[in-house]
Amino acid sequence: MTSKSRFATLRLFAAFCLAIGTAAAADKKVLLLAGPPSHGPGDHEFNAGVQLLQKCLAGVPGLKTTVALNGWPANPAALEGLDAIIIYSDGETEAKHPALAHLAELGALLGKNTGLGLVHYAVEPATVKGRPEFLRWIGGYFETHRSVNPHWDAAIKSLPSHPVTRGVKPFTIRDEWYFNLRFVEGMKGVTPLLTAVPTSDTMARKDGPHEGNATARAVVASGAPQTLAWAFDRADGGRGFGFTGAHNHKNWGDDNFRRLVLNATLWLAGMEVPANGVTSTVSASDLTVNLDPKPPANAAPKK
């Protein structure tokens, strides 16, 4: 073989290795899982929400997202080879939370260092099922008769240095932000990402499993900042993420609100988050696409 042909062969080999390496490094797989419809128009729009997030993530190199609508995917192939899974759904019971009837299956998936993110009501396990798992997987959860779920204007005045907060600026937005959550002992592995001081009107309701309790009232009276979203470095090397907002579908139109969740998706999958975070554009019309058919908010209840 001549030196010229040897050089050509080496070039072809190098190109082949580069292609193989690029393919191997690419295609981090993330499943965006939506729960069944609930609440009135514009609220808990899980199916529209995950499809909107998928649209926003479409331009990220090396990332492949799929969506599962209306609950746990019927096809087991949807769960194969995942690097992260985001669940945006109701919580509290197996009938509402897609994962509560599949904890063993989800645990096996997470045992492969797959990241897990739970959004809004999905951070609430059942009273007798899911609490230990949620602590291990995302580092915290909504605990009934301790945590509360008022609608209020959360003022995010500062953010910590973390890959998930890249490009996210302080913002204020009204949502059903949960607080006084239950976290792992000593907050070990937990990094609060969004914190705010609850306003006094958050305790306007009577005591109840989600509405109010003595502990939550003492927290508000003290003026202590509360964690509304967090990142979790699991003991097994995997990653978790909790985000209590996103009751109102329109809030996905806020760049900072949305960017935090998009960044978290990459981080959960073990990808490098860009220095300025994941940039995306959402128009007013984008927020009207894929909404679930629901009765008008003022519709008379069925007899």
C-alpha contacts under 8 A as a table, 3 or more apart, distances in Angstrom:
res1	aa1	res2	aa2	distance
1	M	5	S	6.26
1	M	6	R	6.26
2	T	5	S	5.25
2	T	6	R	6.03
3	S	6	R	4.95
3	S	7	F	6.05
4	K	7	F	5.16
4	K	8	A	6.30
5	S	8	A	4.95
5	S	9	T	6.13
6	R	9	T	5.07
6	R	10	L	6.22
7	F	10	L	5.07
7	F	11	R	6.21
8	A	11	R	5.08
8	A	12	L	6.29
9	T	12	L	5.11
9	T	13	F	6.14
10	L	13	F	4.97
10	L	14	A	6.01
11	R	14	A	5.05
11	R	15	A	6.11
12	L	15	A	5.08
12	L	16	F	6.11
13	F	16	F	4.99
13	F	17	C	6.15
14	A	17	C	5.09
14	A	18	L	6.10
15	A	18	L	5.05
15	A	19	A	6.16
16	F	19	A	5.12
16	F	20	I	6.18
17	C	20	I	5.07
17	C	21	G	5.94
18	L	21	G	5.03
18	L	22	T	5.97
19	A	22	T	5.11
19	A	23	A	6.13
20	I	23	A	5.15
20	I	24	A	6.10
21	G	24	A	5.06
21	G	25	A	6.10
22	T	25	A	5.14
22	T	26	A	5.99
23	A	26	A	5.12
23	A	27	D	7.33
24	A	27	D	7.63
25	A	28	K	7.77
25	A	62	G	7.16
26	A	61	P	7.45
26	A	62	G	3.99
26	A	63	L	6.65
27	D	62	G	4.62
27	D	63	L	4.81
27	D	64	K	5.31
28	K	62	G	6.07
28	K	63	L	4.82
28	K	64	K	5.89
28	K	82	L	7.51
28	K	83	D	6.07
28	K	269	A	6.61
28	K	271	M	7.79
29	K	63	L	6.22
29	K	64	K	4.96
29	K	65	T	5.85
29	K	66	T	7.79
29	K	81	G	6.91
29	K	82	L	4.98
29	K	83	D	5.29
29	K	84	A	6.76
29	K	269	A	7.45
30	V	63	L	7.57
30	V	64	K	6.34
30	V	65	T	4.82
30	V	66	T	6.44
30	V	82	L	5.77
30	V	83	D	5.84
30	V	84	A	4.82
30	V	85	I	5.53
30	V	86	I	7.61
30	V	265	T	7.74
30	V	269	A	7.01
31	L	65	T	5.80
31	L	66	T	5.01
31	L	67	V	5.66
31	L	68	A	7.20
31	L	78	A	7.78
31	L	79	L	7.61
31	L	82	L	7.00
31	L	84	A	6.52
31	L	85	I	4.74
31	L	86	I	6.29
32	L	50	V	5.76
32	L	54	Q	7.62
32	L	65	T	7.08
32	L	66	T	6.14
32	L	67	V	4.70
32	L	68	A	6.30
32	L	85	I	6.01
32	L	86	I	4.93
32	L	87	I	6.29
32	L	88	Y	7.75
33	L	50	V	6.91
33	L	67	V	5.74
33	L	68	A	4.71
33	L	69	L	6.23
33	L	71	G	6.92
33	L	72	W	7.17
33	L	85	I	7.21
33	L	86	I	5.94
33	L	87	I	4.81
33	L	88	Y	6.25
34	A	46	F	5.07
34	A	47	N	5.28
34	A	49	G	7.90
34	A	50	V	6.36
34	A	67	V	7.62
34	A	68	A	6.07
34	A	69	L	4.98
34	A	70	N	5.63
34	A	71	G	5.80
34	A	72	W	7.99
34	A	87	I	6.06
34	A	88	Y	5.08
34	A	89	S	5.68
35	G	46	F	6.02
35	G	47	N	7.13
35	G	69	L	6.64
35	G	70	N	4.75
35	G	71	G	4.41
35	G	72	W	7.55
35	G	87	I	7.59
35	G	88	Y	6.27
35	G	89	S	4.25
35	G	90	D	6.49
35	G	96	K	7.32
35	G	97	H	6.84
35	G	98	P	6.15
36	P	46	F	7.23
36	P	47	N	7.58
36	P	69	L	7.36
36	P	70	N	4.05
36	P	71	G	5.64
36	P	89	S	7.12
36	P	90	D	7.93
36	P	96	K	7.48
37	P	44	H	6.93
37	P	45	E	6.65
37	P	46	F	6.73
37	P	47	N	7.51
37	P	70	N	7.03
37	P	292	D	6.67
38	S	43	D	7.76
38	S	44	H	6.04
38	S	45	E	7.62
38	S	90	D	7.66
39	H	43	D	5.90
39	H	44	H	6.13
40	G	43	D	5.69
40	G	44	H	7.73
40	G	294	K	6.35
40	G	295	P	6.99
40	G	296	P	7.00
40	G	297	A	5.57
41	P	45	E	7.78
41	P	292	D	7.76
41	P	293	P	7.92
41	P	294	K	5.84
41	P	295	P	7.22
41	P	296	P	6.58
41	P	297	A	6.45
42	G	45	E	6.21
42	G	248	N	6.14
42	G	249	H	5.42
42	G	250	K	7.12
42	G	291	L	7.68
43	D	247	H	5.52
43	D	248	N	4.80
43	D	249	H	5.72
44	H	89	S	7.43
44	H	90	D	7.83
44	H	246	A	7.49
44	H	247	H	5.34
44	H	248	N	6.62
44	H	249	H	6.80
45	E	48	A	5.48
45	E	49	G	5.84
45	E	248	N	7.87
45	E	249	H	6.04
45	E	291	L	6.34
45	E	292	D	6.73
46	F	49	G	4.91
46	F	50	V	6.26
46	F	88	Y	5.88
46	F	89	S	6.05
47	N	50	V	5.62
47	N	51	Q	6.44
47	N	69	L	5.68
47	N	70	N	6.79
47	N	290	N	7.01
47	N	291	L	7.13
47	N	292	D	7.20
48	A	51	Q	5.25
48	A	52	L	6.07
48	A	289	V	6.69
48	A	290	N	4.77
48	A	291	L	5.22
48	A	292	D	7.28
49	G	52	L	5.10
49	G	53	L	6.26
49	G	88	Y	7.98
49	G	249	H	6.98
49	G	252	W	7.88
50	V	53	L	5.02
50	V	54	Q	6.12
50	V	67	V	6.80
50	V	88	Y	7.39
51	Q	54	Q	4.96
51	Q	55	K	6.26
51	Q	67	V	6.93
51	Q	290	N	7.68
52	L	55	K	5.08
52	L	56	C	6.34
52	L	286	D	7.53
52	L	287	L	7.91
53	L	56	C	5.02
53	L	57	L	6.20
53	L	262	L	7.19
54	Q	57	L	5.11
54	Q	58	A	6.09
54	Q	65	T	6.38
54	Q	66	T	7.48
54	Q	67	V	7.62
55	K	58	A	5.21
56	C	59	G	7.25
56	C	262	L	7.79
56	C	279	T	7.96
56	C	280	S	5.42
56	C	281	T	7.19
56	C	282	V	7.87
57	L	60	V	5.59
57	L	63	L	7.87
57	L	65	T	7.73
57	L	262	L	7.08
57	L	278	V	7.82
57	L	280	S	7.74
58	A	63	L	7.86
58	A	64	K	7.81
58	A	65	T	7.76
60	V	63	L	5.85
60	V	278	V	7.89
68	A	71	G	6.88
68	A	72	W	7.04
68	A	73	P	5.79
69	L	72	W	7.79
69	L	73	P	7.60
71	G	97	H	7.98
71	G	98	P	5.23
72	W	98	P	5.20
72	W	99	A	6.96
73	P	76	P	6.91
73	P	78	A	6.64
75	N	78	A	5.83
76	P	79	L	5.65
76	P	80	E	7.15
77	A	80	E	5.24
79	L	82	L	6.10
79	L	109	L	7.85
82	L	85	I	7.11
82	L	109	L	7.93
82	L	114	T	6.52
83	D	113	N	7.46
83	D	114	T	4.70
83	D	115	G	6.22
83	D	268	L	7.51
83	D	269	A	4.81
83	D	270	G	7.48
84	A	114	T	4.97
84	A	115	G	4.23
84	A	116	L	5.70
84	A	117	G	7.78
84	A	265	T	7.39
84	A	268	L	5.75
84	A	269	A	4.91
85	I	114	T	7.41
85	I	115	G	6.25
85	I	116	L	5.12
85	I	117	G	6.32
86	I	116	L	5.92
86	I	117	G	4.54
86	I	118	L	5.88
86	I	119	V	7.40
86	I	265	T	7.50
87	I	116	L	7.88
87	I	117	G	6.24
87	I	118	L	5.01
87	I	119	V	6.17
87	I	122	A	6.66
88	Y	118	L	6.18
88	Y	119	V	4.83
88	Y	120	H	6.65
88	Y	121	Y	7.55
88	Y	122	A	5.95
89	S	96	K	7.44
89	S	97	H	6.25
89	S	98	P	7.37
89	S	119	V	7.08
89	S	120	H	7.11
89	S	121	Y	6.04
89	S	122	A	5.05
90	D	96	K	5.25
90	D	97	H	5.36
90	D	120	H	7.62
90	D	121	Y	4.74
90	D	122	A	5.26
91	G	94	E	7.73
91	G	96	K	5.40
91	G	97	H	4.47
91	G	121	Y	5.10
91	G	122	A	4.74
91	G	123	V	6.84
91	G	124	E	5.06
91	G	125	P	5.94
91	G	126	A	7.23
92	E	96	K	6.78
92	E	97	H	6.68
92	E	121	Y	7.96
92	E	124	E	5.45
92	E	125	P	4.99
92	E	126	A	4.32
92	E	127	T	7.05
93	T	96	K	5.30
93	T	97	H	5.95
93	T	100	L	7.26
93	T	125	P	7.04
93	T	126	A	5.09
94	E	97	H	5.27
94	E	98	P	6.78
94	E	99	A	7.55
94	E	100	L	5.09
94	E	101	A	5.70
94	E	126	A	7.33
95	A	98	P	7.44
97	H	100	L	5.76
97	H	101	A	7.99
97	H	122	A	6.49
97	H	125	P	7.74
98	P	101	A	6.75
98	P	102	H	7.50
99	A	102	H	5.00
99	A	103	L	5.96
99	A	106	L	7.18
100	L	103	L	5.57
100	L	125	P	7.28
100	L	126	A	7.62
100	L	129	K	7.20
100	L	130	G	6.47
102	H	105	E	5.23
102	H	106	L	6.03
103	L	106	L	5.03
103	L	107	G	5.87
103	L	130	G	7.38
103	L	133	E	7.82
104	A	107	G	4.98
104	A	108	A	6.23
105	E	108	A	5.28
105	E	109	L	6.43
106	L	109	L	5.03
106	L	110	L	6.19
107	G	110	L	5.06
107	G	111	G	6.05
108	A	111	G	5.06
108	A	112	K	7.16
109	L	112	K	5.77
109	L	113	N	7.78
109	L	114	T	6.41
110	L	113	N	5.35
110	L	114	T	4.61
110	L	115	G	6.64
110	L	116	L	7.44
110	L	137	W	7.86
110	L	238	G	7.33
111	G	114	T	6.91
111	G	236	D	7.66
111	G	238	G	7.99
112	K	238	G	7.96
113	N	236	D	7.15
113	N	237	G	6.20
113	N	238	G	4.31
113	N	239	R	7.38
114	T	238	G	6.03
114	T	239	R	7.30
114	T	268	L	7.55
114	T	269	A	6.97
115	G	238	G	5.69
115	G	239	R	4.73
115	G	240	G	5.66
115	G	268	L	4.58
115	G	269	A	5.86
116	L	137	W	6.90
116	L	138	I	6.87
116	L	239	R	6.53
116	L	240	G	4.88
116	L	241	F	6.35
116	L	268	L	6.66
117	G	138	I	7.19
117	G	240	G	5.62
117	G	241	F	4.45
117	G	242	G	5.81
117	G	243	F	7.84
117	G	264	A	7.95
117	G	265	T	7.66
117	G	268	L	7.45
118	L	122	A	5.40
118	L	123	V	5.48
118	L	138	I	7.88
118	L	241	F	6.36
118	L	242	G	5.14
118	L	243	F	6.42
119	V	122	A	5.46
119	V	123	V	6.32
119	V	242	G	6.09
119	V	243	F	4.84
119	V	244	T	5.94
119	V	245	G	7.13
119	V	246	A	7.30
120	H	123	V	6.07
120	H	242	G	7.96
120	H	243	F	5.81
120	H	244	T	4.15
120	H	245	G	5.16
120	H	246	A	5.83
120	H	247	H	6.57
121	Y	124	E	5.73
121	Y	244	T	6.95
122	A	125	P	7.31
123	V	134	F	7.88
123	V	140	G	7.88
123	V	141	Y	5.20
123	V	142	F	5.90
123	V	242	G	6.65
123	V	243	F	7.63
123	V	244	T	7.08
124	E	141	Y	5.63
124	E	142	F	4.66
124	E	143	E	6.80
125	P	129	K	6.51
125	P	130	G	5.09
125	P	131	R	5.77
125	P	134	F	7.34
125	P	141	Y	7.14
125	P	142	F	7.27
125	P	143	E	7.93
126	A	129	K	4.92
126	A	130	G	6.02
126	A	131	R	7.13
127	T	130	G	7.75
127	T	131	R	7.33
127	T	143	E	7.82
127	T	144	T	7.49
128	V	131	R	7.36
129	K	132	P	7.95
130	G	133	E	5.17
130	G	134	F	5.95
131	R	134	F	5.20
131	R	135	L	6.29
131	R	141	Y	7.26
132	P	135	L	5.21
132	P	136	R	6.38
133	E	136	R	5.12
133	E	137	W	5.96
134	F	137	W	5.00
134	F	138	I	5.60
134	F	139	G	6.51
134	F	140	G	6.26
134	F	141	Y	6.40
135	L	138	I	5.76
135	L	139	G	4.31
135	L	140	G	4.90
135	L	141	Y	6.86
135	L	183	F	6.86
135	L	184	V	6.10
136	R	139	G	5.74
136	R	234	R	6.94
137	W	234	R	6.68
137	W	239	R	7.53
137	W	240	G	5.89
138	I	141	Y	7.85
138	I	231	A	7.54
138	I	232	F	5.70
138	I	234	R	7.48
138	I	239	R	7.27
138	I	240	G	4.18
138	I	241	F	5.56
138	I	242	G	6.48
139	G	183	F	5.75
139	G	184	V	5.54
139	G	187	M	7.76
139	G	189	G	7.42
139	G	190	V	6.35
139	G	232	F	5.81
139	G	234	R	7.67
139	G	240	G	7.10
140	G	181	L	6.88
140	G	182	R	5.40
140	G	183	F	4.07
140	G	184	V	6.13
140	G	242	G	7.63
141	Y	181	L	5.94
141	Y	182	R	5.48
141	Y	183	F	6.65
142	F	146	R	7.98
142	F	147	S	5.64
142	F	148	V	7.88
142	F	178	Y	7.54
142	F	179	F	7.87
142	F	180	N	7.99
142	F	181	L	5.15
142	F	182	R	6.26
143	E	146	R	5.57
143	E	147	S	5.24
143	E	181	L	6.32
143	E	182	R	6.14
144	T	147	S	5.77
144	T	148	V	7.56
144	T	209	P	4.88
144	T	210	H	5.82
145	H	148	V	7.67
145	H	208	G	6.46
145	H	209	P	4.32
145	H	210	H	6.23
145	H	212	G	7.23
145	H	213	N	6.24
146	R	180	N	6.61
146	R	181	L	7.22
146	R	209	P	7.50
146	R	210	H	7.70
146	R	212	G	7.68
146	R	213	N	6.38
146	R	215	T	6.49
146	R	216	A	6.50
147	S	178	Y	6.87
147	S	179	F	5.70
147	S	180	N	4.72
147	S	181	L	5.10
147	S	182	R	7.51
147	S	210	H	6.48
147	S	212	G	7.81
147	S	216	A	6.83
148	V	178	Y	5.60
148	V	179	F	5.84
148	V	180	N	6.75
148	V	209	P	7.76
148	V	210	H	4.73
148	V	211	E	5.35
148	V	212	G	5.97
148	V	216	A	7.16
149	N	176	E	5.90
149	N	177	W	6.05
149	N	178	Y	4.53
149	N	179	F	6.97
149	N	210	H	5.83
149	N	211	E	6.25
150	P	176	E	5.45
150	P	177	W	6.43
150	P	178	Y	6.79
150	P	202	T	5.44
150	P	203	M	7.76
150	P	211	E	6.91
151	H	174	R	6.70
151	H	175	D	5.28
151	H	176	E	4.11
151	H	177	W	6.29
151	H	202	T	7.07
152	W	174	R	5.24
152	W	175	D	5.89
152	W	176	E	6.48
152	W	177	W	6.91
152	W	198	P	7.68
152	W	199	T	7.21
152	W	201	D	7.66
152	W	202	T	6.53
153	D	172	T	6.42
153	D	173	I	5.33
153	D	174	R	4.09
153	D	175	D	6.68
153	D	199	T	7.72
154	A	172	T	5.53
154	A	173	I	5.72
154	A	174	R	6.20
154	A	175	D	7.63
154	A	177	W	7.45
154	A	196	A	5.81
154	A	197	V	7.29
154	A	198	P	6.93
155	A	170	P	7.78
155	A	171	F	6.19
155	A	172	T	4.28
155	A	173	I	6.85
155	A	196	A	5.69
155	A	197	V	7.48
156	I	159	L	7.48
156	I	170	P	5.23
156	I	171	F	5.26
156	I	172	T	5.78
156	I	194	L	6.40
156	I	195	T	6.12
156	I	196	A	5.55
157	K	170	P	5.05
157	K	171	F	6.76
157	K	196	A	7.43
158	S	169	K	7.65
158	S	170	P	5.58
159	L	165	T	6.81
159	L	168	V	7.84
159	L	169	K	7.53
159	L	170	P	6.99
159	L	193	L	6.27
159	L	194	L	6.56
159	L	195	T	7.93
160	P	165	T	7.03
160	P	192	P	7.82
160	P	193	L	6.34
161	S	165	T	6.61
161	S	166	R	7.56
162	H	165	T	5.39
162	H	166	R	6.74
162	H	193	L	7.97
163	P	166	R	5.47
163	P	263	N	7.28
163	P	264	A	7.96
163	P	267	W	7.02
163	P	272	E	7.88
163	P	273	V	5.90
163	P	277	G	7.99
164	V	193	L	7.81
164	V	231	A	7.93
164	V	260	L	5.94
164	V	261	V	7.75
164	V	263	N	4.93
164	V	264	A	5.10
164	V	267	W	6.66
164	V	273	V	7.21
164	V	277	G	7.63
165	T	168	V	5.27
165	T	193	L	7.00
165	T	260	L	5.96
165	T	263	N	7.24
165	T	277	G	7.39
166	R	260	L	7.91
166	R	263	N	7.50
166	R	273	V	7.43
166	R	274	P	7.31
166	R	275	A	5.97
166	R	276	N	5.32
166	R	277	G	4.73
167	G	256	N	7.82
167	G	259	R	7.62
167	G	275	A	6.97
167	G	276	N	4.15
167	G	277	G	4.71
167	G	278	V	7.78
168	V	256	N	5.09
168	V	257	F	7.88
168	V	259	R	6.56
168	V	260	L	6.48
168	V	276	N	7.89
168	V	277	G	7.24
169	K	256	N	6.21
170	P	256	N	7.75
171	F	256	N	7.02
171	F	257	F	7.97
173	I	251	N	7.74
175	D	245	G	6.03
175	D	246	A	6.79
175	D	247	H	6.25
175	D	248	N	6.38
175	D	251	N	7.83
176	E	244	T	7.61
176	E	245	G	5.92
176	E	246	A	7.39
176	E	247	H	5.79
176	E	248	N	7.79
177	W	228	L	6.51
177	W	244	T	5.56
177	W	245	G	5.09
178	Y	181	L	7.39
178	Y	228	L	6.35
178	Y	244	T	5.59
178	Y	245	G	7.36
179	F	226	Q	5.96
179	F	227	T	6.45
179	F	228	L	6.15
180	N	216	A	6.19
180	N	219	V	7.51
180	N	226	Q	6.68
180	N	227	T	7.72
181	L	227	T	7.79
183	F	186	G	7.97
183	F	187	M	6.07
184	V	187	M	5.19
184	V	188	K	6.37
184	V	190	V	7.93
185	E	188	K	6.40
187	M	190	V	5.19
187	M	191	T	7.89
189	G	232	F	5.37
189	G	233	D	4.94
189	G	234	R	6.56
189	G	235	A	7.85
190	V	230	W	6.61
190	V	231	A	5.80
190	V	232	F	4.59
190	V	233	D	6.66
191	T	230	W	5.51
191	T	231	A	5.13
191	T	232	F	6.28
192	P	195	T	6.81
192	P	227	T	5.77
192	P	228	L	7.65
192	P	229	A	6.22
192	P	230	W	4.36
192	P	231	A	6.52
193	L	227	T	7.35
193	L	228	L	7.58
193	L	229	A	5.41
193	L	230	W	4.81
193	L	231	A	6.80
194	L	227	T	5.97
194	L	228	L	5.35
194	L	229	A	5.00
194	L	230	W	6.81
195	T	225	P	5.94
195	T	226	Q	5.22
195	T	227	T	4.55
195	T	228	L	5.62
195	T	229	A	7.30
196	A	225	P	5.04
196	A	226	Q	5.45
196	A	227	T	6.93
196	A	228	L	7.42
197	V	220	V	7.63
197	V	223	G	6.08
197	V	224	A	6.12
197	V	225	P	4.35
197	V	226	Q	5.96
198	P	202	T	6.61
198	P	220	V	6.04
198	P	223	G	7.33
198	P	225	P	7.22
198	P	226	Q	7.17
199	T	202	T	5.81
199	T	220	V	7.22
200	S	203	M	6.08
200	S	204	A	7.60
200	S	220	V	6.70
200	S	221	A	7.74
201	D	204	A	5.18
202	T	205	R	7.58
203	M	206	K	7.75
203	M	211	E	7.75
203	M	212	G	6.34
203	M	217	R	6.48
203	M	220	V	7.80
205	R	211	E	6.00
205	R	212	G	6.46
206	K	211	E	6.50
206	K	212	G	6.00
207	D	210	H	7.94
207	D	211	E	5.65
207	D	212	G	4.09
207	D	213	N	5.08
208	G	211	E	4.87
208	G	212	G	5.42
208	G	213	N	6.75
209	P	212	G	7.08
209	P	213	N	7.99
212	G	216	A	6.43
212	G	217	R	7.07
213	N	216	A	5.46
213	N	217	R	6.23
214	A	217	R	5.13
214	A	218	A	6.20
215	T	218	A	5.19
215	T	219	V	6.32
216	A	219	V	5.01
216	A	220	V	6.33
217	R	220	V	5.21
217	R	221	A	6.14
218	A	221	A	5.03
218	A	222	S	6.14
219	V	222	S	5.20
219	V	223	G	6.60
219	V	224	A	6.21
220	V	223	G	5.33
220	V	224	A	6.79
227	T	230	W	7.02
228	L	243	F	6.43
228	L	244	T	5.70
228	L	245	G	7.50
229	A	241	F	7.52
229	A	242	G	5.36
229	A	243	F	4.35
229	A	244	T	6.10
230	W	241	F	5.76
230	W	242	G	5.35
230	W	243	F	6.72
231	A	239	R	7.49
231	A	240	G	5.87
231	A	241	F	4.60
231	A	242	G	6.66
232	F	239	R	5.65
232	F	240	G	4.67
232	F	241	F	5.90
233	D	237	G	6.74
233	D	238	G	6.38
233	D	239	R	4.89
233	D	240	G	6.44
234	R	237	G	5.37
234	R	238	G	5.12
234	R	239	R	5.45
234	R	240	G	6.89
235	A	238	G	7.27
238	G	268	L	7.92
239	R	267	W	7.99
239	R	268	L	5.56
240	G	268	L	6.63
241	F	264	A	7.07
241	F	268	L	7.51
243	F	261	V	7.86
246	A	249	H	6.27
246	A	251	N	6.54
246	A	252	W	7.30
248	N	251	N	5.77
249	H	252	W	5.97
249	H	287	L	7.28
250	K	253	G	5.69
250	K	287	L	6.42
251	N	254	D	5.55
251	N	257	F	7.08
251	N	258	R	7.83
252	W	255	D	7.46
252	W	257	F	6.56
252	W	258	R	5.33
252	W	282	V	7.85
252	W	287	L	7.79
253	G	257	F	7.93
253	G	258	R	7.07
253	G	282	V	5.72
253	G	283	S	7.10
253	G	284	A	7.47
253	G	287	L	7.25
254	D	257	F	5.36
254	D	258	R	6.07
255	D	258	R	5.29
255	D	259	R	5.84
255	D	280	S	7.72
255	D	281	T	7.73
256	N	259	R	5.06
256	N	260	L	6.31
257	F	260	L	5.78
257	F	261	V	7.19
258	R	261	V	5.51
258	R	262	L	6.32
259	R	262	L	4.97
259	R	263	N	5.91
259	R	277	G	6.72
259	R	278	V	5.99
259	R	279	T	6.89
259	R	280	S	7.77
260	L	263	N	5.19
260	L	264	A	6.13
261	V	264	A	4.93
261	V	265	T	6.26
262	L	265	T	5.15
262	L	266	L	6.81
262	L	278	V	6.20
263	N	266	L	5.39
263	N	267	W	6.28
263	N	273	V	6.15
263	N	277	G	6.01
263	N	278	V	5.85
264	A	267	W	4.92
264	A	268	L	5.92
265	T	268	L	5.28
265	T	269	A	6.43
266	L	269	A	5.19
266	L	270	G	6.43
266	L	271	M	5.08
266	L	272	E	6.84
266	L	273	V	6.21
267	W	270	G	5.13
267	W	271	M	5.42
267	W	272	E	6.67
267	W	273	V	6.46
268	L	271	M	7.46
273	V	277	G	5.97
273	V	278	V	7.18
274	P	277	G	4.81
274	P	278	V	6.42
276	N	279	T	7.63
282	V	286	D	5.91
282	V	287	L	7.41
283	S	286	D	5.07
283	S	287	L	6.83
284	A	287	L	5.43
284	A	288	T	7.17
285	S	288	T	5.29
285	S	289	V	6.94
286	D	289	V	5.54
288	T	291	L	6.29
295	P	299	A	6.27
296	P	299	A	5.15
